[in-house]
Amino acid sequence: MAKPHAKLRGLMMANDYTMPQLARKLGLGKSAMSERLNYHRNGFTLDEAYTIMRLFKVPNEQLHEIFPPKA
């Protein structure tokens, strides 16, 4: 089974971003970022998702691919 947010993790790797770096861009702490990446407690907000899409230059039409609903 793939890790939660596998495509986002791939984008982070492709763009040489660490979890703490992305957390800082979003104004989150490391633990809050980890909770979102692993579907614990809170998922990403729409604002956070669109910020990530812009940061990694991913078209908004692919939002559902990068941020799939929790199964």
DSSP file (Angstrom, degrees, kcal/mol; ACC not computed):
  #  RESIDUE AA STRUCTURE BP1 BP2  ACC     N-H-->O    O-->H-N    N-H-->O    O-->H-N    TCO  KAPPA ALPHA  PHI   PSI    X-CA   Y-CA   Z-CA
    1    1 A M              0   0    0      0, 0.0     2,-0.0     0, 0.0     0, 0.0   0.000 360.0 360.0 360.0 134.9    0.0    0.0    0.0
    2    2 A A        -     0   0    0      1,-0.1     3,-0.1     0, 0.0     4,-0.0  -0.333 360.0-100.5 -71.4 152.5    1.3    3.4   -0.9
    3    3 A K    >   -     0   0    0      1,-0.1     3,-1.0     2,-0.1    -1,-0.1  -0.390  49.8 -88.8 -67.2 149.8    2.1    6.0    1.7
    4    4 A P  T 3  S+     0   0    0      0, 0.0    -1,-0.1     0, 0.0     5,-0.1  -0.330 114.0  13.5 -56.9 142.5   -0.6    8.7    2.2
    5    5 A H  T 3> S+     0   0    0      3,-0.1     4,-2.6    -3,-0.1     5,-0.2   0.871  77.9 162.6  57.6  41.2    0.1   11.7   -0.2
    6    6 A A  H <> S+     0   0    0     -3,-1.0     4,-2.1     1,-0.2     5,-0.1   0.877  72.3  50.5 -59.0 -39.7    2.6    9.7   -2.2
    7    7 A K  H  > S+     0   0    0     58,-0.3     4,-2.2     2,-0.2    -1,-0.2   0.889 110.3  49.2 -68.9 -37.5    2.3   12.2   -5.2
    8    8 A L  H  > S+     0   0    0     58,-0.4     4,-2.5     2,-0.2    -2,-0.2   0.920 110.4  50.8 -65.3 -42.7    2.9   15.1   -2.9
    9    9 A R  H  X S+     0   0    0     -4,-2.6     4,-2.3     1,-0.2    -2,-0.2   0.892 109.7  51.6 -60.9 -38.6    5.9   13.4   -1.4
   10   10 A G  H  X S+     0   0    0     -4,-2.1     4,-2.8     2,-0.2    -1,-0.2   0.898 108.8  50.0 -64.2 -41.1    7.2   12.8   -4.9
   11   11 A L  H  X S+     0   0    0     -4,-2.2     4,-1.8     2,-0.2    -2,-0.2   0.906 109.6  51.8 -62.5 -41.5    6.8   16.5   -5.7
   12   12 A M  H  <>S+     0   0    0     -4,-2.5     5,-3.4     1,-0.2    -2,-0.2   0.926 112.6  44.9 -61.5 -44.6    8.7   17.4   -2.6
   13   13 A M  H ><5S+     0   0    0     -4,-2.3     3,-1.5     3,-0.2    -2,-0.2   0.925 111.4  52.3 -65.0 -44.6   11.5   15.0   -3.6
   14   14 A A  H 3<5S+     0   0    0     -4,-2.8    -1,-0.2     1,-0.3    -2,-0.2   0.802 115.4  42.2 -62.4 -29.2   11.6   16.2   -7.2
   15   15 A N  T 3<5S-     0   0    0     -4,-1.8    -1,-0.3    -5,-0.2    -2,-0.2   0.237 114.0-116.4-102.4  11.7   11.8   19.8   -6.0
   16   16 A D  T < 5 +     0   0    0     -3,-1.5     2,-0.4     1,-0.2    -3,-0.2   0.890  63.2 150.1  55.6  44.8   14.3   19.0   -3.2
   17   17 A Y      < -     0   0    0     -5,-3.4    -1,-0.2    -6,-0.1     2,-0.2  -0.903  33.7-151.8-108.8 135.1   12.0   20.1   -0.5
   18   18 A T     >  -     0   0    0     -2,-0.4     4,-2.3     1,-0.1     5,-0.2  -0.588  31.2-107.7 -95.0 165.7   12.0   18.6    3.0
   19   19 A M  H  > S+     0   0    0      1,-0.2     4,-2.6    -2,-0.2     5,-0.2   0.918 120.3  50.6 -60.6 -44.1    9.0   18.3    5.2
   20   20 A P  H  > S+     0   0    0      0, 0.0     4,-2.1     0, 0.0    -1,-0.2   0.882 109.5  51.7 -62.9 -35.5   10.3   21.1    7.6
   21   21 A Q  H  > S+     0   0    0      2,-0.2     4,-1.9     1,-0.2    -2,-0.2   0.938 112.6  44.2 -64.8 -45.8   10.9   23.4    4.6
   22   22 A L  H  X S+     0   0    0     -4,-2.3     4,-1.7     1,-0.2    -1,-0.2   0.892 110.4  56.0 -66.3 -38.2    7.4   22.9    3.3
   23   23 A A  H  X>S+     0   0    0     -4,-2.6     5,-3.3    -5,-0.2     4,-0.7   0.918 107.1  49.5 -58.1 -43.8    6.0   23.3    6.8
   24   24 A R  H ><5S+     0   0    0     -4,-2.1     3,-0.8     1,-0.2    -1,-0.2   0.907 107.5  54.0 -63.0 -41.3    7.7   26.7    7.1
   25   25 A K  H 3<5S+     0   0    0     -4,-1.9    -1,-0.2     1,-0.3    -2,-0.2   0.846 114.0  42.6 -60.2 -33.1    6.3   27.8    3.7
   26   26 A L  H 3<5S-     0   0    0     -4,-1.7    -1,-0.3    -5,-0.1    -2,-0.2   0.507 114.7-115.8 -91.2  -6.1    2.8   26.9    4.9
   27   27 A G  T <<5S+     0   0    0     -3,-0.8     2,-0.3    -4,-0.7    -3,-0.2   0.826  71.9 132.5  74.3  31.4    3.3   28.5    8.4
   28   28 A L      < -     0   0    0     -5,-3.3    -1,-0.3    -6,-0.2     2,-0.1  -0.767  57.5-116.4-112.7 158.1    3.0   25.1   10.1
   29   29 A G     >  -     0   0    0     -2,-0.3     4,-2.2    -3,-0.1     5,-0.2  -0.445  35.8-105.3 -81.0 166.2    5.0   23.3   12.7
   30   30 A K  H  > S+     0   0    0      1,-0.2     4,-2.4     2,-0.2     5,-0.1   0.888 120.7  49.7 -61.4 -39.6    6.7   20.1   11.9
   31   31 A S  H  > S+     0   0    0      2,-0.2     4,-2.4     1,-0.2    -1,-0.2   0.896 109.8  50.1 -69.7 -38.0    4.2   18.0   13.8
   32   32 A A  H  > S+     0   0    0      2,-0.2     4,-1.8     1,-0.2    -1,-0.2   0.896 111.6  49.5 -64.7 -39.1    1.2   19.7   12.1
   33   33 A M  H  X S+     0   0    0     -4,-2.2     4,-2.6     2,-0.2    -2,-0.2   0.921 110.4  50.1 -64.8 -43.9    2.8   19.0    8.8
   34   34 A S  H  X S+     0   0    0     -4,-2.4     4,-1.8     1,-0.2     6,-0.3   0.904 108.2  53.3 -61.4 -42.2    3.4   15.4    9.7
   35   35 A E  H  <>S+     0   0    0     -4,-2.4     5,-2.7     1,-0.2    -1,-0.2   0.894 111.5  45.9 -60.1 -40.5   -0.2   15.0   10.8
   36   36 A R  H ><5S+     0   0    0     -4,-1.8     3,-1.2     3,-0.2     8,-0.3   0.921 111.4  50.6 -69.7 -44.1   -1.4   16.4    7.4
   37   37 A L  H 3<5S+     0   0    0     -4,-2.6    -1,-0.2     1,-0.2    -2,-0.2   0.814 117.4  40.6 -63.3 -29.9    0.9   14.2    5.3
   38   38 A N  T 3<5S-     0   0    0     -4,-1.8    -1,-0.2    -5,-0.2    -2,-0.2   0.239 111.5-115.3-105.3  12.4   -0.2   11.1    7.2
   39   39 A Y  T < 5 +     0   0    0     -3,-1.2     2,-0.4     1,-0.2    -3,-0.2   0.787  63.3 150.3  58.4  30.5   -3.9   11.9    7.4
   40   40 A H  S   <S-     0   0    0     -5,-2.7     2,-1.3    -6,-0.3    -1,-0.2  -0.800  71.1 -35.6 -91.2 136.5   -3.8   12.1   11.2
   41   41 A R  S    S+     0   0    0     -2,-0.4     2,-0.3    -3,-0.1    -5,-0.0  -0.327 128.9  31.4  56.9 -88.7   -6.3   14.5   12.7
   42   42 A N        -     0   0    0     -2,-1.3    -2,-0.2   -10,-0.1    -3,-0.2  -0.769  66.5-150.8-106.2 143.1   -6.5   17.3   10.1
   43   43 A G        -     0   0    0     -2,-0.3     2,-0.2     1,-0.2    -7,-0.1  -0.383  47.2 -69.1 -90.7-178.0   -6.0   17.1    6.4
   44   44 A F        -     0   0    0     -8,-0.3    -1,-0.2    -2,-0.1     2,-0.1  -0.476  50.5-124.7 -69.8 142.0   -4.6   20.0    4.3
   45   45 A T     >  -     0   0    0     -2,-0.2     4,-2.6     1,-0.1     5,-0.2  -0.411  25.6-108.7 -77.0 164.5   -6.9   23.0    4.0
   46   46 A L  H  > S+     0   0    0      1,-0.2     4,-2.9     2,-0.2     5,-0.3   0.905 121.1  53.8 -61.4 -40.6   -7.8   24.3    0.6
   47   47 A D  H  > S+     0   0    0      1,-0.2     4,-2.0     2,-0.2    -1,-0.2   0.922 110.7  46.0 -59.6 -44.2   -5.6   27.3    1.1
   48   48 A E  H  > S+     0   0    0      2,-0.2     4,-2.3     1,-0.2    -2,-0.2   0.914 112.4  51.2 -64.4 -42.8   -2.6   25.1    2.0
   49   49 A A  H  X S+     0   0    0     -4,-2.6     4,-2.4     1,-0.2    -2,-0.2   0.930 111.6  46.1 -61.8 -46.2   -3.3   22.8   -1.0
   50   50 A Y  H  X S+     0   0    0     -4,-2.9     4,-2.4     1,-0.2    -1,-0.2   0.857 110.2  54.4 -67.5 -33.5   -3.4   25.7   -3.5
   51   51 A T  H  X S+     0   0    0     -4,-2.0     4,-2.5    -5,-0.3    -1,-0.2   0.924 110.3  46.7 -62.9 -43.4   -0.3   27.2   -2.0
   52   52 A I  H  X S+     0   0    0     -4,-2.3     4,-2.3     2,-0.2    -2,-0.2   0.903 110.0  53.2 -64.6 -41.6    1.5   23.9   -2.5
   53   53 A M  H  <>S+     0   0    0     -4,-2.4     5,-2.8     1,-0.2     4,-0.3   0.924 112.7  44.1 -60.5 -44.3    0.2   23.6   -6.1
   54   54 A R  H ><5S+     0   0    0     -4,-2.4     3,-1.1     3,-0.2    -2,-0.2   0.919 111.0  54.4 -65.2 -43.8    1.5   27.1   -6.9
   55   55 A L  H 3<5S+     0   0    0     -4,-2.5    -2,-0.2     1,-0.3    -1,-0.2   0.898 117.0  36.1 -57.4 -43.4    4.8   26.4   -5.2
   56   56 A F  T 3<5S-     0   0    0     -4,-2.3    -1,-0.3    -5,-0.1    -2,-0.2   0.306 110.4-120.9 -96.3   8.8    5.4   23.3   -7.2
   57   57 A K  T < 5 +     0   0    0     -3,-1.1    -3,-0.2    -4,-0.3    -4,-0.1   0.888  56.3 156.0  54.8  46.0    3.8   24.8  -10.4
   58   58 A V      < -     0   0    0     -5,-2.8    -1,-0.2    -6,-0.2    -2,-0.1  -0.883  48.1-109.7-101.6 131.2    1.2   22.1  -10.7
   59   59 A P    >   -     0   0    0      0, 0.0     3,-2.2     0, 0.0     4,-0.1  -0.290  22.1-123.0 -60.3 143.4   -2.0   23.0  -12.6
   60   60 A N  G >  S+     0   0    0      1,-0.3     3,-1.9     2,-0.2     4,-0.2   0.762 107.6  73.0 -58.8 -25.3   -5.1   23.4  -10.3
   61   61 A E  G 3  S+     0   0    0      1,-0.3     3,-0.3     2,-0.1    -1,-0.3   0.687  93.4  55.8 -63.6 -16.3   -6.8   20.8  -12.5
   62   62 A Q  G X> S+     0   0    0     -3,-2.2     4,-1.9     1,-0.2     3,-1.3   0.283  71.9 109.2 -98.2   9.7   -4.6   18.2  -10.8
   63   63 A L  H <> S+     0   0    0     -3,-1.9     4,-2.8     1,-0.3    -1,-0.2   0.897  76.3  54.0 -52.1 -44.7   -5.6   19.1   -7.3
   64   64 A H  H 34 S+     0   0    0     -3,-0.3    -1,-0.3    -4,-0.2    -2,-0.1   0.737 108.1  51.0 -66.3 -21.8   -7.5   15.8   -6.9
   65   65 A E  H <4 S+     0   0    0     -3,-1.3   -58,-0.3     2,-0.1    -1,-0.2   0.867 116.1  38.6 -81.1 -38.4   -4.4   13.8   -7.9
   66   66 A I  H  < S+     0   0    0     -4,-1.9   -58,-0.4     1,-0.2    -2,-0.2   0.834 129.3  31.9 -80.3 -34.2   -2.1   15.5   -5.4
   67   67 A F  S  < S+     0   0    0     -4,-2.8    -1,-0.2    -5,-0.3    -2,-0.1  -0.622  80.9 179.5-124.7  70.8   -4.6   15.7   -2.6
   68   68 A P        -     0   0    0      0, 0.0    -3,-0.1     0, 0.0     3,-0.1  -0.327  38.0 -94.3 -70.3 155.3   -6.9   12.7   -3.0
   69   69 A P        -     0   0    0      0, 0.0     2,-0.2     0, 0.0    -5,-0.0  -0.325  48.5 -93.2 -65.3 152.4   -9.7   12.2   -0.5
   70   70 A K              0   0    0      1,-0.2   -27,-0.0    -3,-0.1    -3,-0.0  -0.500 360.0 360.0 -67.0 129.9   -9.0   10.0    2.5
   71   71 A A              0   0    0     -2,-0.2    -1,-0.2    -3,-0.1     0, 0.0   0.466 360.0 360.0 -79.5 360.0  -10.1    6.4    1.6
